Amino acid sequence: MPKTTILRFALVSDSENENDLLSKALNQAKGAGVNFVIGLGDFSSVGTLDQLKSAKEVFDKSGLTYYITPGDRDLWDSRNRGEEAITNFLQVFGHLSQPIYKEEGIQFVIINNSDIYTGISDAEISNFKFQISNSSQYKLTLVFAHKTPFHPQSAHVMGENSQTVAEQASRLVELMETSSVDGFFSGDLHFFAQFNSPSGNVKMTTIGAVNSARNFQGPRFAVVTVFDDYSWEVEDIEIR
């Protein structure tokens, strides 16, 4: 029997001030009938208030429900001024997105691993462990972050700048592999790719970049479709 779609959502990442392309991506996603969009970070080049506000305006004008986590670039300006790195992001977006979907047997979890120097806070790790400890109660558990903690070919992963953060990344992978997490999605690499975690238990996807710089695949985003048997597929979509 043919499968029925129960949920569609878009993923956008790494627009880095190219807000015209971000707007096009969100309009395309809206035209594809997505239920909401998740932003995976780096919506500014250096994380100034003005840059982050401009990106937020694009999300707001799209009319889509959106959930967002920062990227490492979105932390630069606050850190350089000696403030907590997340300061500007929180001032503009108000909060870090929390688990967003726990209906139809589906659990979504967003984790902030954008800080390349400190990684994930102890509080966030504890919260993440609590959330995924209940994964067996759901038909599908998907996790979202800015940086991937593992890649079979690229060294541009969580922890490349810090041994402490690299150890966190290994722990993050271990937690997902042993807690019935089905899929993991991230941005940051400017390249769409799909691969498995080291044990093969978790399907991992990196989303291509919205922006046109350092992006030989070209500007793009992704749409994830979940079916009534809780299988799912990812479409890599060029921005037009």
N, C-alpha and C positions, 0 to 999 in steps of 0.2 A: 504494500500500500504506500502511496506517496506520503512523505512527511509534511507536517504542517508547521509553519513558522510560529513560534510563540513570543519571540523577542528579537529585535534588531537594534544594535547600538553602534555608534561610530567612535573611532579612536583618532585623535589628532595629536601631533607632537612636533616640536622643534620648528616653530614658525619664525622665531628669532627676529621679530619686528616686521616681517613681511606680512602685514595685516591684510593686504589685498588678497593674498593667497589663502590666508586663514579664513577670510570671509567667503571666498569661493568654495573652499573645502566644506565649510559648515552649510552653505546653501546646497551643495551637492548632496550632502548627508541628509539634509531636510527633505530634499526631493526624493531620496531613496526610502523615505518613510521610517527613519530610525526613531526609537522611543526616547533616546537621550544620547549625549556625547560625553566621552571621558577625555580630558586633556592630560597628556603625560609629560608636560613640562617644557622648559626652554621656549617660552612665548615672548621673551625679551632677549636682547643681546648682552646686557650687563645688569639688568634688574633694577633700573631706576624706577622711581614712582611713576614718572610720566610714561615710560615704556610699558609698565605693567597695567596702568590705567587704560592705555590705548588698546592693549590686547583684551582687557575685560570688556571694553565697549563693544568689541567685535562679537564676543560671546553673547553679551546681553542683547545686541541687535538681531542676532540670529533667530531669537524666539525659541531656541531649543533649551530644554533642561540640560544643564551641564554640571559635571563634577570634575575637579581639577586638582592636580598635585604639582608642586614646583619642580623645576629642573635646576641643575647646578648653575646655569647662567643667571637664573632668576634670583640668586642669592648674592651675586658679586657686589653690588653697590652697598648693600647693608653691611656686609662683612668688611669691605674696604673702609667704611666709616667707623669701624670698631663696634658696631652693634651686633646683636644676635643676627645670624645670617638670614633668618626667615622673616625679619621685621617688615621689610617693604611688602613682601608677598602677603603677609597677614593683614597689613594695613589696607591693601587694595581688595583682596578677595575675602577677607574677613575670617577665614577658618581653613583648616585642612579638611578635605572631604572625608567623610566617614563611610562605613559600609552602606551601600546605596540600594541594594536589591535583595530582598529575602522573600520573594514570592515565587510561586510556580516551582518550588523546590530548588531555587537557584540562590546562591550566596556570592556576592561580590565583595572583595576586600581591596582597599587602596592603601598602600604603604609608602611613606615618604622616605626615600633613600637618596635624596638629591645632594646632600652635603658630602662632597668628595673627601673632606678632611675628618669628619666625625661620624659619618654614616647614619645609622638609625639610632634614635635615642632609646634609652632603656625603657622608658614608658611606652614608646611605640612598639618595641619588640614584645613587651609583655602583653600589650593590647592585641598584637598580631597573633601571638601564640594562643591567646584566649579565643579569638575569632575562629581560627582554623582548627582548634581542638574540637569544634562541633561540626566539622566538615562532613563527617559520615552521616549526619542527619539530613544532608542535602543531596539532591541528585547531581548537582553541578556546583563546583566552587572554582571561581576565577579570581586571580590576583593581579593587581596592576601597580606599576611603579615607574619611575623615570628611567632608572638604569637597570640593566639586566645583571644579575649576580653570576651568570654563567653564559659563556658562548664557546662553541666548539672550535672556532677559528680566530676570533678577534680578541685582542688583549684589552680593548677599550670597554671594560666592564667595571662593575662596582668593586672598588678596592684596588684599582690600578695605581692609585696615588698613596695608599696607606695600607700597611700590613694589618693594622687593627681592623680597618674596614673590610679588607679581604677576608679576614676571619669571620666577620659578620656575614659577608656574602655566602661563605661556605655554610654557615649555620642556617641562613635563610633558605638555601637550596635544600638542606637536610630537613628542615621543618616542613617544607612543601612536599617533599618526596614521601615523608612518613605520615602525612596528615590528610590524605585523600584530596589534595588539591589537584584539579584537573588541568588547568591552564594558567599560564603566566604571560603577561603582556607588558612591554616597555618601549620607550622611545630611545633618544640619545644617539644611536648609531648612524642615523641618516640612511638607513638601509632596511628594506623589508626582507625578513628571513624567518623561516620556521625550522625548528629543531627540537630535540628532546633534551631533558635534563640528564645528568650523568647516568642515573639509574634507568632512564627511559620512562619513568612514571608520570612526568609532567610535560605536557606539550608547551613549548615556549615560542613566543612570537615577538620579534622586534618590528616596530612600525616605522615605515619610511617617513622622511621629513617633509613637512609642509613647505619649507623654504627652498629656494633655488640655489643657495650657496653650498659648496662642498657636498653636492648631491647628484651623482652621475646617474641615478635612477630617475631623476626628475621629481618635481613636487608631487606629493601624494598623501593619502590618508588611508584608513582601513574601515571596513564595516564588518561586524561580526553578527552572524545569524545563528540563533539557537532554535532547534526544532523540538517537536513534542516528545521525541524519544531522548532528549537531552544531549544529542549529538550537536556539534556546532562546526561552522566553517568560517574562515576569514577571507574576505575579498580585499586585495590590494588595489586601490583605485587611484588613477592619475587625476590630478586636478586640472580641470578644463575651463 
